[in-house]
Amino acid sequence: VAQAHDGEKAATGKTLHKQYCDNCHEDDGKMADGNSVLAGQWIPYLRYSMEEFLSEEREMPKKMKKKTERLVEKEGNDGIEAIIQFYGSQQ
């Protein structure tokens, strides 16, 4: 089921995914070698999960923490939202 998403942010998110997330969440987030499949997840769930990680309520794997910190440093919260929109835009 398709969900409403921001197409422009999703396009930006696809680029950011390739830079920061693709090593662990392969094939645009559709495959995950021992990691979560992110493609097609509900946007509120993706937001909630990232909020938990960023607030340190939920522990990030070391590699994810490093990549996420770099992403936030360069792109801010807009970068996180773009990636969320990208994953949520997929079916």
TADACOR-V375363 format. One record per residue. N is the residue number from 0. RES is the residue in one letter. PHI is phi in whole degrees, 0 to 359 (* if undefined). PSI is psi as a letter, one per 40 degrees, with the letter a starting at -180 (* if undefined). OMEGA is omega in degrees with one decimal (none if undefined). Layout:
BEGIN
n=N res=RES phi=PHI psi=PSI omega=OMEGA
n=N res=RES phi=PHI psi=PSI omega=OMEGA
END
This chain:
BEGIN
n=0 res=V phi=* psi=h omega=178.6
n=1 res=A phi=288 psi=i omega=176.1
n=2 res=Q phi=240 psi=i omega=179.1
n=3 res=A phi=296 psi=h omega=178.8
n=4 res=H phi=208 psi=i omega=179.1
n=5 res=D phi=266 psi=h omega=-175.6
n=6 res=G phi=300 psi=d omega=179.8
n=7 res=E phi=293 psi=d omega=178.2
n=8 res=K phi=294 psi=d omega=178.9
n=9 res=A phi=298 psi=d omega=177.7
n=10 res=A phi=296 psi=d omega=176.0
n=11 res=T phi=297 psi=d omega=-179.6
n=12 res=G phi=299 psi=d omega=178.3
n=13 res=K phi=298 psi=d omega=177.9
n=14 res=T phi=296 psi=d omega=-179.7
n=15 res=L phi=294 psi=d omega=176.8
n=16 res=H phi=304 psi=d omega=-178.7
n=17 res=K phi=298 psi=d omega=-179.7
n=18 res=Q phi=286 psi=d omega=-167.3
n=19 res=Y phi=246 psi=d omega=-167.8
n=20 res=C phi=239 psi=d omega=-169.8
n=21 res=D phi=298 psi=d omega=-179.1
n=22 res=N phi=298 psi=d omega=-178.8
n=23 res=C phi=255 psi=d omega=-179.7
n=24 res=H phi=247 psi=g omega=-171.8
n=25 res=E phi=291 psi=i omega=176.4
n=26 res=D phi=53 psi=f omega=-180.0
n=27 res=D phi=58 psi=f omega=178.0
n=28 res=G phi=89 psi=e omega=-179.2
n=29 res=K phi=276 psi=d omega=179.3
n=30 res=M phi=238 psi=i omega=179.9
n=31 res=A phi=213 psi=h omega=179.8
n=32 res=D phi=282 psi=g omega=-178.7
n=33 res=G phi=83 psi=e omega=178.7
n=34 res=N phi=244 psi=i omega=-178.0
n=35 res=S phi=291 psi=i omega=169.5
n=36 res=V phi=280 psi=h omega=-174.6
n=37 res=L phi=257 psi=d omega=-177.5
n=38 res=A phi=299 psi=h omega=175.8
n=39 res=G phi=85 psi=e omega=176.8
n=40 res=Q phi=291 psi=i omega=178.1
n=41 res=W phi=293 psi=h omega=-177.2
n=42 res=I phi=304 psi=d omega=178.1
n=43 res=P phi=300 psi=d omega=177.4
n=44 res=Y phi=295 psi=d omega=179.3
n=45 res=L phi=299 psi=d omega=178.3
n=46 res=R phi=298 psi=d omega=-179.0
n=47 res=Y phi=301 psi=d omega=-179.8
n=48 res=S phi=298 psi=d omega=179.9
n=49 res=M phi=294 psi=d omega=176.9
n=50 res=E phi=299 psi=d omega=177.7
n=51 res=E phi=297 psi=d omega=178.6
n=52 res=F phi=296 psi=d omega=-175.5
n=53 res=L phi=293 psi=d omega=178.4
n=54 res=S phi=274 psi=e omega=-179.2
n=55 res=E phi=68 psi=e omega=171.6
n=56 res=E phi=292 psi=d omega=-179.9
n=57 res=R phi=236 psi=h omega=-176.4
n=58 res=E phi=282 psi=h omega=176.4
n=59 res=M phi=272 psi=i omega=170.0
n=60 res=P phi=301 psi=i omega=-175.5
n=61 res=K phi=309 psi=d omega=-178.3
n=62 res=K phi=297 psi=d omega=179.4
n=63 res=M phi=295 psi=d omega=-178.9
n=64 res=K phi=301 psi=d omega=-179.6
n=65 res=K phi=298 psi=d omega=-178.7
n=66 res=K phi=293 psi=d omega=-179.2
n=67 res=T phi=294 psi=d omega=178.2
n=68 res=E phi=299 psi=d omega=177.0
n=69 res=R phi=297 psi=d omega=178.8
n=70 res=L phi=301 psi=d omega=-178.4
n=71 res=V phi=296 psi=d omega=178.5
n=72 res=E phi=299 psi=d omega=-176.1
n=73 res=K phi=273 psi=d omega=-171.4
n=74 res=E phi=244 psi=e omega=-177.9
n=75 res=G phi=68 psi=a omega=-179.9
n=76 res=N phi=294 psi=d omega=176.5
n=77 res=D phi=298 psi=d omega=178.2
n=78 res=G phi=294 psi=d omega=177.3
n=79 res=I phi=298 psi=d omega=-179.1
n=80 res=E phi=297 psi=d omega=179.0
n=81 res=A phi=297 psi=d omega=179.2
n=82 res=I phi=294 psi=d omega=177.0
n=83 res=I phi=300 psi=d omega=179.4
n=84 res=Q phi=296 psi=d omega=178.4
n=85 res=F phi=298 psi=d omega=-179.6
n=86 res=Y phi=297 psi=d omega=-178.3
n=87 res=G phi=291 psi=d omega=-178.5
n=88 res=S phi=285 psi=e omega=-176.8
n=89 res=Q phi=273 psi=i omega=178.3
n=90 res=Q phi=248 psi=* omega=none
END
